[in-house]
Amino acid sequence: MRKQDHLIALIKSLTGTEKRQFVQMAKTEKRHKGYLKLYNALLHADHYDANELSLTLGKKKTDLANEKKYLEKVLMKALRNIRTEQPHVKAINSLIDANILIDKGLFELAAAKLKRAIDEAKRVSFHNIEWHAHGLMLTVASEPNEATNRMQDVTVIHLEGLNECARKMSITSEMELLSFRVYEAYDDRHFDQTESDRAETHMLIEHPLLNVDHTDQHIEFQKYNLLTLLYSRLRDTEAAVRVTAKWVSQVEKQDFIEPNEYITALSCHAQALISHGEISEIRSWLSDLNSNRYRNLPVDGERMKTLLGKYLYWHRSTAYYLFAHKGEKLGHECSQFVDDHIQEWEDTVQILSANHFITATVRIACCSLLMGRAQDALSMLNRLFNEFDMNVHPRRWGEAKTLYAMTLLSIGEYKLFPSAVKNAIYFLKKRELYQSLDRLVLAHFAQLPVEPEIGDVAILLKDLGSRINEWNVGNSGLTPTENLPYLVWSEQTFSEL
């Protein structure tokens, strides 16, 4: 991201409440409101263009630069005001207040602020702030106006507090080192292929930090996250579901739930459920997700809504895609999801990364095809081809081009079908992805005569089904969603001829 686009990224991250708070604060200021016009101009901008903004707003570039700085300052002030009641913000503010009061020699007032900082920091496992607060308490206790006995009592309490914080920070450091090892291995390979791979993963799972309950909730949640990654590498999906379910449950029991932390747990649980592939469990999760049950929890509801849209949209598309692979009926909920994706395309593009949006769209288009909505599938794929860079996630683009050919065959567009097949093969070969099941299917498609009869298509599809079944026997370890649902599609298309 360009440095000049950071402000736009900040504006796009705002929730409705945050936008209203900012505008309300801006209106109460006596300063000239020119920066509000800049804010409105940037609301729908993709990048910061000083020349264009200068013409649009009728301002010099130097004036724009100053208004940009001030706009960011007011935005951050509004965001701070919204978060003043969050425990970690209270802890920091109390520590700042205590420093000011110590400078003024108001030690009793400072001690009260430090006690509050310690309580709030302890509540959210903010160890470094708690550690500093205990240290300042020792400074306050050493002042001449403190009685000797009281000073000794306070010193013992806060020295013990310092030691306890140091112990917790030591555990945090150890967990970070372990995280580095786990992620390093995970980046090297997402799944274990050899006995040596599996031995390394089992060794990491048996690490002492991953086999005890931690009173520090952040460390406990980090433990669950690492275990989820490790079990996923082993393809032990049942264990991953068990760990992530416990993780979500633990997060929901907190007095204060941090939205990003909650979303991470929900997202990992969703991925574990989908990988495990139990349809009833996934349907239950979808129902739970649609119920907005988080609104009854101590969490920022509006922030949760934004994050759910961003992080779980992709999982929802994957869940329906898995149903398609399993030959499950794609009912009204899936059809509504397709409608929403088509109607809210521009908004969803803003929420998801390009990678996730492309993946979700290919999977939703595939579901559309299997629901008999081939024209919607073609429309989504064509729009994808026209609006996105094909260098982003080439594997998904290969699927998109193959799915396009499948859709043409389904609706009897036999004239366009050969060129679509050639296009998909060329694309996959160029990016060295023409292999495995995709290669088998596309090579088979290429055998269809230029002007086929219905009988030719029927033979092609029937033979394709047999070849896919043979291929599946030798590749049973793969996750279902790693390929397009060729078998389900070929059988369905054959039955509709």
Order of alpha helices (4+ residues) and beta strands (2+ residues): alpha-alpha-alpha-alpha-alpha-alpha-alpha-alpha-alpha-alpha-alpha-alpha-alpha-alpha-alpha-alpha-alpha-alpha-alpha-alpha-alpha-alpha-alpha-alpha
